[in-house]
Amino acid sequence: MTVPVHRWPAAAEFLDRDAERARLEQWWASPDKEPLSLFGRRRVGKSWLFRRFADGKPAVVLVADRLAAGQQWTNLAVQLEAPLGVRPQLDGIADLFRVLYALGRDERVLVVVDELPYLLGTSAAEQQANLSAVQAVMEAERDTSSVKLLLTGSAVAQMESLQAERSPLHGRLVPMPLRPLGFAQALLFMPDLDPVDQVTRFAVTGGMPRYLRALAGGDLLDTVTTHLMDPLGAFFNEPRTILATELREPSVYFSVLSVLATRPQSVTAIGEVLRMPTNEVTRYLDALAGLQLVSRSRPVGARPDARNTQWRCEDHFVRFWFRFVQPRQAELEAGADPASMTRATVPPHLSDHTAPVFEEVVGAWVRQRFAGAATEVGRWWGPAVHASRASRTRFSEEVDVVGLDGRRVVVAVEAKWTNSPLDAGVLTALADHKLPALAQAGFDVTGSSLVLASRSGFTDGVRALASERGDVTLVTAADLVRDLYTRPPQ
């Protein structure tokens, strides 16, 4: 039996994921028999990645769906008819995996099973039984087969649970989580935009390739209108669909994400807004974290058990949707003009929405610029120096990006995404108030480099002060993009 070489017509359109592709090729070339488990949220690009990987290899790509069991097995049997030359009889998951291992009797063959969780059933007992059946087939068949099994899934928590000790497949899979693209990789989708627009688009799309392809071109407000504000648009209900598919009680998760859409919050603050006990809020946050939609952050350099933690929405597209689209859906569905709604609601608050994304971009630049010197990079917040609090002039301090080497501050950065040039007051506050607050918190600030990052440049006053000090670097959005964007589109 010879499996034909797989050809994917869109292979030339594939962008980036170089590290992931290299990892997949390494797995393909290795003699190891363990299947690889590729998982990540919907829209993160799993399908494009495994199809690009399969291109040019003897491969079979099977796609499971949300179907009744009988129809599911019939559908998969039809997909297997071409490579086998005959339609197999499939009555369960054990039959399927026996057939898949048989494909590799005479040659190395790649077999992709997309959306494996759809084949495992809905109840815990059914899933356990099916996983045990897969385990038994693996133990019996894999040593006599050269098949390389790539199992994928969008149900992140369920795919991660396959690695758990209680799972029959524990220790039998090579896990490969697929995460959204970072800003530097997202630049490949928008190489012709100016730097300010590139940062702004990333703040709207986040790192999901599907959103980048749809929203990275054309006039931004027109694109937002077409895809998000219009009730007929492709993404008008996108987060609602994601949550309804993955979670029970989606309305509560909706409320949590709505609270986090504008800024990070403590679990106590979220509970106060939702009028829920903090332990209940934490349960919902943990589930959203499992979907990689939210994350818990501590001030950089804080101990793992630090109490001053905050939760933030990780997905910029989801933040944008909850901030600008979801509150207006009822009006839009009732007939409000989408274009007018976009122009009335988005521009006044877009800079505020983009500001934390700019800080994220600056953080990526710091990791690259100070690689080897700063081993930990992140935002810091804490109490102001005692004298300022005693005089009631300043109560708390925040530094947008801090790079640490142990307890030594290598670099401290203030990043401002405003329409006006950054002025000397920002540098004065960083040097005279924020660095002393870091020192008070136990950090060594001796010899720290200072960086000011600005969307709109710098006043003559701050340039003069920076030149006088000699320890200050001034960078614009264009500088950041130039340094991060190191190669042309593929």
Summary of the structure (lengths in Angstrom):
residues: 490
radius of gyration: 25.6
end to end distance: 35.7
largest distance: 83.7
contacts: 1527
relative contact order: 0.08
helix: 50%
strand: 16%
